[in-house]
Amino acid sequence: MTTKDIPKTQKIVAVFWPSFLTAGLATILFFAAFDPQLLMQVSGYGHISRMGGYTVGFFLFWALTASTCTLTCYFQKPCHKPE
């Protein structure tokens, strides 16, 4: 079986599901140590609710982990066609 035989939906799920789980874990660990309201005040970006901070943080972690999963899938492809 080659990567061309794998359905596109399965490839998408293979990227977004593990990155979703990892982002959830990263959000829990990060915000167990840091308060989002305090981070926003210290950084000078203004006021944000805790729930807003958790939401933004989760989606940033999800984007980061999805990009690393995508790069992993990309680099699994061979550099040249086998003979």
C-alpha positions in Angstrom: 0.0 0.0 0.0 1.4 3.4 -0.9 0.4 6.8 0.4 -1.6 7.3 -2.8 -3.9 4.5 -1.7 -4.8 6.2 1.6 -8.1 8.2 1.4 -7.8 11.9 1.8 -10.2 11.9 4.8 -7.9 9.4 6.6 -4.9 11.6 6.0 -6.7 14.7 7.4 -7.9 12.8 10.4 -4.4 11.4 10.9 -3.2 15.1 11.3 -6.0 16.8 13.1 -7.0 14.1 15.7 -3.6 13.6 17.3 -2.9 17.4 17.2 -6.3 18.0 18.9 -5.4 15.6 21.7 -2.0 17.1 22.1 -3.3 20.6 22.1 -5.8 19.7 24.8 -3.0 18.3 27.0 -0.7 21.3 26.3 -3.6 23.7 27.2 -4.1 21.9 30.5 -0.4 21.8 31.4 0.3 25.4 30.3 -2.7 27.0 32.0 -2.2 24.9 35.2 1.0 27.0 35.6 -0.1 30.4 34.0 -3.2 32.5 34.4 -4.4 33.8 31.0 -5.7 37.1 32.5 -2.3 37.8 34.2 -0.4 36.9 31.0 -2.5 39.5 29.0 -2.0 42.2 31.6 1.8 41.6 31.8 2.1 41.6 28.0 0.2 44.8 27.6 -2.4 43.5 25.1 -5.4 44.5 27.3 -8.1 42.6 29.1 -9.4 39.1 28.2 -11.5 36.7 30.1 -10.1 33.5 31.4 -12.3 31.5 29.1 -11.2 33.6 26.1 -7.6 33.0 27.1 -8.1 29.3 27.3 -9.8 29.3 23.9 -7.1 31.3 22.2 -4.4 29.2 23.9 -6.1 25.9 22.8 -6.4 27.0 19.2 -2.8 28.3 19.1 -1.6 25.0 20.5 -3.8 23.1 18.0 -2.4 25.1 15.1 1.2 24.5 16.3 0.7 20.7 16.8 -1.3 20.4 13.5 1.6 22.0 11.6 4.1 19.6 13.1 1.9 16.6 12.3 1.5 17.9 8.7 5.3 18.3 8.4 5.8 14.8 9.7 3.4 13.4 7.0 5.1 15.5 4.4 8.6 14.3 5.3 7.5 10.6 5.2 7.2 10.9 1.4 10.2 9.6 -0.5 12.5 12.2 -2.1 12.6 10.3 -5.3 10.5 7.6 -7.0 11.8 4.1 -6.3 12.9 2.2 -9.4 
